[in-house]
Amino acid sequence: MVFDKIRAARQADGRLVSVRDLTISSLGPWSCASCGNPLLLNRTHDKGLYFEHDLELADDPHLMVCGYRRASMAKPPSLFDQSVEDWLQRTDTM
C-alpha cells in the first residue's frame, strides 16, 4: 500500500496538530485523523517533517479505507510482456 505524505495528525488528547507546529524533538504518540492508525514522525533534510503510518502497529482493514491511501495505479501487462510470459511457460514445459 502506498500513502500520501501526512502533514497533520491527532495527538493523544484528540487535538489535531500540524507538522509545521512540531520540532525535530517532538514526541508522540500520534494517530491518523482519517483512519485512526498510529503514525510515525519522519525527519528528512529534503522533505522536512511528515507523518507516515506505522505499518507494524496498524489495523489493516482501517488502512484500506484511509483517506491518505493512494489508489493502485497498476497497469495491465503489455502485449509484449504477455508474449514473453507465454513463451517462457511453453519452454518450461519442454
C-alpha positions, 0 to 999 in steps of 0.5 A: 500500500502506498500513502500520501505524505501526512502533514497533520495528525491527532495527538493523544488528547484528540487535538489535531496538530500540524507538522509545521507546529512540531520540532525535530524533538517532538514526541508522540504518540500520534494517530491518523485523523482519517483512519485512526492508525498510529503514525510515525514522525519522519525527519528528512533534510529534503522533505522536512517533517511528515507523518507516515503510518506505522505499518507494524502497529496498524489495523489493516482493514482501517488502512484500506479505507484511509483517506491518505491511501493512494489508489493502485495505479497498476497497469495491465501487462503489455502485449509484449510482456504477455508474449514473453510470459507465454513463451517462457511457460511453453519452454518450461514445459519442454 
